Amino acid sequence: MLFWTGHVRLRAVRSGKVKVRDIALRQPNWPAQPTQIANAYQNQFETPVLFYVLTILAWMTRQADLLFLVMAWVFVVMRLFHAYVYVTSNHVGRRFAFFAAGAVVLALMWVIYMVRMLLIIL
């Protein structure tokens, strides 16, 4: 999505749909498609960061078992579906459903991890 964002933004500038002076200081003056793709890309640095941290912790503490792996893949697939909807139809209800499903899976992964770590300590 990073390169796609760059491509559609460059195309918008070259075609004259947007003037450089109108976006030079990060003003929100991009056309809809570049904005949509850029937002989907930026969204990949929000909730997924919690996933990255958990994955590293689970690996380091040897808690990344089959259940963790399956849930991790479900989370990744939900993120892919979320991004796909975001950059195509941008149907907010469908997009939110994929986001919420991924968020619930991630929350459950954190709860399972914390319970397991507490059981080891106790």
N, C-alpha and C positions, 0 to 999 in steps of 0.2 A: 504494500500500500504506500510505502514511502516513495518509491519510484513512480508509482501511478499518480500520486499527488503532484509530484514535480512535473510529470508529463502534462497533466491536464491544466496545471497552473501556467506552464510555459505556453501551451497552446492558447489559453485564454488571453495572455498578454500579446502574443504574436498576432492573434486574430483581431485585436483591438477591443475585445469585450471588457477588458479591464486596463486601466492606465497604471503604470508603475507608481506614479505619484499618489494614486488612490490606495495603494496597499503597502507603501514603503515603510510605514511605521506600524505595521500589523493591523491596520484598520480592517474591519470585517466587510470588505467590498468585493470579495470574490464572487463569481457566479455560483449557482447552487451546486453543480456537480463537483468542482474542486473543493468547496466547503464540506460537502457530504463525505468525500473520500478522506480529506484531512481530519475531519472529526472522528471518523471510524479508525483511522490510524492512531490518533491521539488517545482514543479510548483504550487501545491496547497497552497503555502505560499506566492504567489506573488499577482496576481490580486484579488484573493478571500479576501485578507485583506481589500481591499477597500469595498467589499461587507459586511464584518463583521462590519466595522465601520459604514457604512450607515444603516445597520439593527439596530444597537444599537441606533443611533441617531433618526431614524424614530420611534422606539419603545418609546424612552424617550420623544419625542416631540409629541407623539400620531398622527403621520402621516403614520402609517403602516395600510393603508386601503386595500380593496380588490384588487385594481390595484397594489399596492405595493406587496401584497402577490403573486399575479399571476406572476408578473415580477420576483420576487425573485425565485419562483419555476422554471421559464424558465431559469434563470441564473444557478441555481443548476443543472438542467438537462443538460444544455450545458456543464457544467464542468464535469459531469459524462461521457457524450459522448466523450468529449475531452480526458479524462483520459483513457477511454476504447480504443479509437483509438491509443493513445500513447503506451499502453502496449500490443497491439495486432499487427495490421498491421503496425502501425506507418506511415501510409500514410500521408505525410506532408500536402498535399492540403486539405484533409478531416479534418485532425486535426486542421489546421488553420481555416477552415470554422466554426467549432464548437467554437474555441477560439474567433474568430471575432464576431460571433453571441452573445456569452456571454458578450463580451466586449461592444458591442453596447447596449445590454439590460441594462448592469450596468451603462453605461454612461447616458442613458435615465432616469434611476432611480435617478441618482444624479441630473440631470437637473430638473426633476419633483420635487424632494425634495427641491432643492434650490429655485425654483419658488414659491412653497408653503410657504416656510419660509419667503421669501421676501414679499409675499402678507399678511402674518400675521403681519409682522413688519410695513408695510406701511398701 
